[in-house]
């Protein structure tokens, strides 16, 4: 039996934890992010769908130029190759889990 992995070992920045499945025998990868109001992630895309689970807060997603508001308890699926990004738009932090259906994250940044 495998031992549980402490999530903090996957910290990749002040606001994100990054798990890449290929390093742990899993076919998926994910981010757990926690963004203060006004912060978020710039436009980027993936060659696969990305599924977001909004755990806390409110956010404003841009997906191929369309603005979509999300709140805690909601799920949003971004289509493969869609340019997307998001900002924490509420008074509290926006906490998300973003699931990548590949054993590694493949990402193309569209803005600096």
N, C-alpha and C positions, 0 to 999 in steps of 0.2 A: 504494500500500500504506500502511496506517495504521501509525503508530509505536506501540510498546508504551507503556502508561501506567504510571508508577510507582505501585504500590499505596498507598504512604504519602500520596499526594495526596488520598486519600479518607478520611483520618482524621476522624472526627466526634466522638470522645471518647477518653479515655485507654484504654478497653478495646475500641473499635469502629472499624472502617473501613466506610463506607457508599458503595456504588456504585449510582447510579440510571441505568439504561440509557438513558432518554430523552435524557440529556445527552451520550450517546456513540454513538447509532445502534444500540443494542441493545434487544431486546424483553424482557430480564430485568433484575432488580436483585438485589443481594445485600449481606449483611453478612459481614464476617470479624470475629469477636469472640474475645477472650482474657481470661477471667475468673479471678482468683485464687480459692483455696478460700473458700467461703462467699458469694461474690459472684455476681450473675447479673442476670436481667431479670425485672421484675414482670409480672403478668398483663396481657395485651393480646390483640387479635385482628385478623385481616385478612379481607377478603371473598374471599380465594382461599387455596388450599393453600400451606403453607410447608414446604420440604424442608430438613432439617438434615443436614449431613455432620459427624460428630464426628471431628475430626482428632487431638486429644490430650486426655488426662484422662478424668474421669468426671463425669457430671452427673445431676441429678434434675429431670426435667421434670414439670410439672403440666399435664395436658391435659383440659379440662372436668372438673376435680376428681379425675382419676385420676393417680396418681404412677407414673412410668415411669423406671427407671434406664437410663442409656446409658453407653457406653464408647467409647474411641478405635476407629475402624474401623467404626462402625455408622452407619446412616442412619435417620432417623425423619421421617415425614411427618405434619404436623398438618393436619387437615381444615379447609376453609374455615369461617370464623366461630367456630371453637373457641377458647375462652378458654385461653391457655397462657402459661407462663413457665418459667424454669429457674434452677437454682443449680449452681455448681461444687461437687461433693460429695466430691471426692477430695483427696489430699494435694498434687496438682499442679494447675496451671492447666487450665481447660477451654477448649479452642480449637475453635471451630465455624465453619462456613460455612453461612449460611442463605440459601436461594435463594427469591426472590419472582418468580413467573411473570408479571410485569407490568413495564412500563418505568419504573415509579415505585413507591415504597413507600407503601402505604395502611395506616395503623395506627391503631387505637383503643385508648387506654390505659384499663384497667379498674380500676387502683389507682394511687395517687400515688407 
